[in-house]
Amino acid sequence: MKYRDLHIQTQREAPNNARTQGFAFLVRAGYVTRENVPTKLGEIALEHLQVLSSDPSFLLRLSLPTIGNDQETFFPIVTGDIEVAHCPSCKYTERLEFAKIKKTPLPQEVQLPLEKVSTPDCDTIESLANFLNIPKEKTAKALMYTRVSDGRFVFVVVRGDMQLSEAKLKAQVGEVRTATADEIVSAGAAMGYASAVGLAPSRVEGLKDALIVVDDLIPQSQNLVAGANEEGYHLLNTNYGRDYSAEVVVDLIQAKASDSCIHCGNPLNVLPVNILATRKEYYFENILRALAETHHDDKGLTLPHPAAPFDVYLMHVPGKETDTRAKAEEIYIALQSAGISVLFDDRDERAGVKFNDADLIGCPTRVTVGEKGLKEEMVELKSRMAKENKFVSLDKIISEIQSEHGYRTN
């Protein structure tokens, strides 16, 4: 492809909306606009990645620091729109809302008799624990929902020191919404003082009684404080199995940073990420962004083969006696015929401008056709990551690129 045909517009300064260096260089190199819309160059880069994705080892070949599991592959990035739990020790990785953690039950206790106590102004776990001078893990937290599909009241119980993952709940019972005050009263519960103990039968004709769902740690927890379904009162020593039961007992807890990994027990990290792939789909714009975040230096992108949309950045430096552009055209045709993809900078610009743009765009190799070199039947060849350039004879350009750098030849 020729530079002028692609209408590439590079920029000397980073856009003011750039939150990461990778995005800044994608804009400056002309792959995307400031609004993150792919340009013609960007579309070619995305099409190139799509072609590469036919190889099952596609992502591995891009040299990206990915994390993931057998279902999804992620790229850690501060601006990521997804949060995952990640274990740096065993590499367990899962979307945060579905991540499992190693739960530690409290020491086993003898079940004590239920006792109703006055707890004025204790409609939160925090206020209840402070009033009774007990740790939050000795309380049972009630959360109440209504299932969208059939209007059934859903009563959820988790330990007071833990948070519910609504994603896990919905995976078990279907789509839900927060129950209204009337629905809570109708179920025989009391806002801020609710428990599964003694929930009233449904008052709505044809509607099933409340669906009780408890976290799997609740049956292992004895003598928890729970609501008495009466404002201003709680029950001491509630016990699952004796005082109430549930239709669903399952993991419902929202993981958080420093929770213990379900597999190895080490602390989990919580990382913002972008998704790169699932088993069935690739997210090519995110992959291009990940490449830019991973492969750049202070001059621009340093896209490796085979990730770069072009193997070679070919440029000519106008001469006084030699038609360098005509010779560059010949080399352009020869490289393409050999299966080497080329971005030919065919502009009649100063050498410095072209060198800067070549560094920004980040092709793995730059070939410079200049008058001085041509007099010796040579061109300048420089790897994007190399400090020094070298001169190569015209008849060895193709073999040099193919053998030294291992670029594709078909």
N, C-alpha and C positions, 0 to 999 in steps of 0.2 A: 504494500500500500504506500501511497505517496502522502507526504505530510500535508501538502496543500489540499489534496482531495478530502482529507479528513477534517479540514478546517479546525485544526488543533489550536486552542488558545491557552497558552501557559501564563502563569502569573508569578510575579517576583515575590509577592507577599502572601502570607497565610490569610485566609478569610477570617473575619472577626467572630464568626460563629463556630469556628473549629474547636472542639473540645479535646481532640486527640491529634497527635502528629500524623498518624496514618491518614485520617480524613483530610487534614490540611494538605498533604502531599497529593492526594487524589484530585483535589480541586486545583492545586497549583500546576499539576502535570496535565490537566485537561481531560481527566477521565470522567469526572462528574462536575455538575454545577454546584454553586454554593447551597442550593436547595436539595442537593444529593440526588439529582436526576442524571442518569448516565448520558454522556455525550456520544457522538459517533465513535470516538476512540474507546469510550467505556463500553459501548454495546459490542464492539469487536472483542474486547477483553472478556466480556461475559459469555459471548458465543464460543470463544476459545476454551473457556473453563467447561462449558457444557459439552464440547467435543471430548475433552479430556476425561470427563466423568464416566465415559463408557468403560473405562478401565476400573475394575473393582478396587485397585490400590490407589485410586485417584488422590484422596486426601493425604495419604501417607507421603506421596511424592511432592507435596507442596511445602514441606518443612514447616508446618505450623504447630505451635504448642497447644494442641487440643486436649480436652478432657471429655469424658462421656461414658456411655454404657453401650450395651448391645442394641439399644433402640435409637439413641440420639448422640450426636457429636456436637460439642460446644467449643466456643472460643472465648476465653476469659478476656473481658474488656470493661473498663470502668463505666462506659456508657451503655452497657448491655441492658436489654429490656427484659431479661429473664434472670431469676436468681436460682442458683443450684447449691445443694449441699455437697461438699467435696471433702473426701478424706485424703490428706497428703500422704498418709502412711500406706494404705492399701488401695488407694485410687478409686474407691467407691464414689460414684457421682450420680445424683438424681435431682430432678427438679425439686426445689425446696418444699413445695406444697405436698409432694408425694414421698419425700425422703423418710426412711425409717431410721429410728435411733434405738440404741440399747437402753432400755428402761431399767431402773433399779427400784424394786419394790421396797417399801418400808419393812422393818423387822416385823415378823409375825406376832400377832397379839391374840389373846383370848377375847372372843366377842362379848362385849358388855351390853347390858340392857339399854333399849332406847330411852332417851330422856329429853323431854321438851323443855327448852329454856328460853327465857326472854332475852332478846337481842335487839334492843331499840336502835334504829338508825344504822343498821348493819346490812345494807342491801348490796354490798360489794364484798368480794373475797378479802380484799385488803382490810376493810373496816371490820369484817367479822373476825379475821385472824387477830387483829389488834385488840378487839374487845375481849375475846376469850383467851388471849395470850397463848396462842398456839401457832405453829408454823402453817403456812398455806397448804403444804402437802397433806395436812390432816383434814382438809376440807374437800367436799365434792362440789364441783362447779356445774351449774345447770345452764343449758342453752336450749332455746326453744324455737322451733321452725315449723313451717307448714309446707308439706310437699305440694308442688305445683300441679302435678298430674292428677291427683285425686283429692286434694284438700286435707289430707290426713295430718294430724298434729304429730310432730316429731320431737321427742324429748331426748336430749343428749346429755350424758354425764361424763365429765373428765375430771381428773384430779385438779385441785385448786391451784397448784403451782404450774400448771401446763396450759397451753393454748390449743384450741381446736383448729385443725385444718379442714376448712369447709370443702376443699377439693376432695379430701379423703371421704368425708361424709357423703358428698354428692355421688361419689363413685359407688357407694354402698346402697343408697336409698333413692337416688335420682335427684333432679333439680329441686331445690328448696328455696324458700324466702323466709325472712325473719317473721315470726308469728306476731300478730297484732295483739293489743291489750285484751280485746274481746275474746280472741281465740285462746289466750292464756287462761283467762278466767273460766271460759267454757270447759277447759280441760281439767279444772279443779286446782290449778296452780296459782301461785302469787308471784308477781314480778319482784325479783330481788330476794325472794324467800321460797323459792321453788325446789322441789325434789321429786324423785320418781316414787317416793313412798306414798301410797294411798291416792294416786291420781284417780280422779273420778271417771266413770264410764262416759263415753261420748254422749252429748245431749242432742246431737244432730242425727235425725233419723237416717239410717242407711250408711252412716259413716263409722268406720272402725274406731276402736279405742286407740289411745295414743300409741305410737310406735316408739318404743324405748330403745335407744342405741347407746351403748357404753363403750368407753375405751377399754382395751384388754388389760390395763393395769388396775382398773377398778375392782375386779373380782379378787385381786391379790392384796387389796388394801382394806384393813379392818378399822372399824370404829371411826369412820369419817363423820364430820359435821356437815349436815345438809339442811336445806330449808324445810320448814314444817308446813309449807303451803298455807301459811297464815302470816299476814304482815306483822313484823316485830318479833317473830319466833323462829327458832331453829331446833333441829333434832341432833342431839349428841349420839354418837355410836351407831350410825347407820351402817348396815352391812349388806353387801350384795348377796343374793341368794336367800338370805333370811328375811329381809325386809322388802325386797323388790327383785324383779328379774328383768331380763331384756330379750328382745327378739334377735338383736344383733350385738355381738361382742367382737370388736375388731380394733385394730390400730387406728386411732383418730388424731394423733398428736402432730402438731406443726413443729417441725424441727427448727432449731436455731443454732447460731454459732456457739461452739464449745460443747454442744451435746455429744454424747459418745457414739461413735460409729457402730452401726448394727453388726458389722463384720469383725472388726478388730478392736473395738472399744476405745480407740484414740479419738481426740477431739476433732470435730468437724469444722471446716471453714465454710462460710457463706460467701459465694462469689457471684458478681454480676457477669452475665455471659450473653453472647449472641449464638443462636442456633445455626450450625453449618449444614447439618444433614440429619435425616431420619433414615430408616431402612428403605423408604420408598421415594424420598425426595431430597434434592439438594437446594440450598438457598444461595444462589450464585452471587448475589449482591453482597451478602454477608461474607462470603468466601473472599471476594475481591477486597473488601474492607479489611478482613483478617490478614490478607497478604500484605496490604499496605502498612498495617500496624506492626507486622513482624519484620518486614524486609524494607528498611529505609535507613539512611544515614543523614548527616546534616545537609547534604546536597539534594536529596530527593529519594525516589524509590530505587530499590535494588532488587527487583523481581528476579528470582532464579528461574532457570530452565527446569521444568517445562511450564512453569506458571505464567511467565511473561507472554503477552499476546504476540510479540515479535521477538525472534531470536537476535536480530541484528538491527542496530540503529546505524544506517548508512548516511554519510554526509559528505559533501564536497566543499572545499575551500576555494573560492574563485581565484584563478591565477592570472598573471599578466601575459604569459606567453602560451599557456596550455589550456585547452578546453577541459577543465576538470569535471564539469558537469556531464559532458558526453561520455567520459570514461566511467563516471559513477553510474550512468545509465546502463552501460555494458555490464558492470559488476552487479547491478541490481537484477538484471535479467538472468545472469549466470547463477546467482545465489538462489533465486526463485526456482530456476530449472532444477537445481540440486535439492529442492525440498526444504530450503532454509527460508523461514519467513522473515521478511524485511520491512522495516519502516524507513522509507527513503526520504530524508529531509532535502527536498528539491528546491528550497527557498534560496534566493540570492541574498542571504543575510551574512553579517559578520561572523567570523569563526567563533568568537566569544559567546554570542547569542546561541549558536547551535550547540556548543559544548554544554552550556548551562541547561538548555532544553533536553539534551540527551541525558544528562544526569537526573533531571527531574522525572522524565518519563520512565527511566529505569530498565531499559533493555539489557540483557546480560552482556552483550558485546557491542562495542562501537567500532565501526570501520570508517576511517577518515581518508578521503581521496584529496591529496594536495599536490600542488605543482612540484614542490621539491622532491617528494617521494616518487612521483611519476617519472621524473627524469632518470631515476634509478630502477624503474619498473617495479616500484614498491608502493604499498599503502600502509597506513598506520592502523594497527589493531590494538584495542584496549578492552580488557575485561572490566565491567562496571565496578567490580570489587577490588581490582588490582591498583596498586599505587603507580606503577610504571606502564607505559605503552611500549609496543615493539613494532618493528617494521617487518612486513611479510611480502614476499614477492607475489606479483599478480597471479601467477599460475598456481600458487599454493594457498590462496585465501580459503577456498572451500574446504580443502583437506585439513587445514589448520583449525577451522571452526568445528568441523566434524570430529576430529580426533582429539584435540586438546580439551574441548569443552563437552564432548559427548552429546551434542545437540541432535535432535531428531533429523532423519534424512529421508523421511517419506511423509 
